[in-house]
Amino acid sequence: MSHTVNLAIQVLPTHLPQPEAYAVVDAAIDCIKASGLEYLVCPFETVIEGPYEQVMKLVDDIQAACNKAGAQSLLINMKLQRSFVKDIAIDDKIGKYK
């Protein structure tokens, strides 16, 4: 059984002026929205929650969306929290602050 994981992802388009870079980041966020997975957009990264396999597929989809939006290269920073015995939830970390 695949448990729910959390992935924090930061997409940094390289070699693009700031307005075009922001458009690429917007395309990444639109891809995340379209995935149907739970997510939280933060100032420096977006946190995604879902089954490991779906989240990893989404990483590929995000890269394709960024390329389609004009990025020829990306720097992607990721942090993955995974447990093999239980689900990991965004609300477990920040629920008390909502």
N, C-alpha and C positions, 0 to 999 in steps of 0.2 A: 504494500500500500504506500502510495506517495503522500506524504504529509505536506501541509501548506507551509510555504517558505516566505521569507521577506527578502526582497532584492532592492537595494538602493542603487540607482543608476544616474550617473551624470554624463551627459553627452556634450562634448566640446568640439564643435566643428573647427578645423584648423584652416588657416589661409583664407578666411573669408572676412570681409568687413562686418562690423557689428550688426547692422540691420539684416544682412543676409544670414549671419550666424543665428540670430534670434529666430528667423523664419525656419531654419533647420530644426532648432530646438522645439519650436511650436509643432512642426511635423512629427517629431518624436513623441511629444505629449499627445497629439491627435491619435497616433498609432496605439499608444497605451490606452487611451479612452476607448478606442474601437475594440480593444481586446476583450472587454467585458470583465476584466479582472479588477479587484479592489486596488485602488492606488491613492496616493497622497502627494500632491505637488508641493515641494518645499523650495526655499530660495536657492539652494545649491544643488539639489538632486530631487529625484522623484522616487518614492518608495512604492513598490508593487508587491501585492500579496496574492498568492495562488499556488496551485500544484507545481512542483519543481519542473516537470516537463513542459508545461504551458508557459511558465515564466522564462525558461531558457529559449523556447521557440520565439517568444516575444522579443528577446534580445536580438535575434536574427532579423525579425520583422522591423524593429526599430532602426537597425542599420540600413536596411533596404529603403525604408521611408526617408531617412536622412539623405541617402544617395539620390533618391528621386527628387528631393527638394533642393538639390544643388550641391551637396557636400561631396567633395572628392576624397576627403580624408577626415577621420574622426579620432579624437582621443576619448576613450570611454573609461570612466572610473566606476567600479562596481563593488558593492559589499553584499555578501550573501549570508543570511542567517538561516540555518537548516538544522532540524532535529530529526533523527531517525525514529523517535518514539512518540512525538506529539506534534500538533500543528503550532505554527508560529503566527501570531496575529499582531498587526499594527496597533490595535487598541490595547493589547497587553502592555505596550510600551508607553503609549501617550494618552490612553483613554481618560486617565485622571485629570488631564489638562484640558479636556474639551469642555 
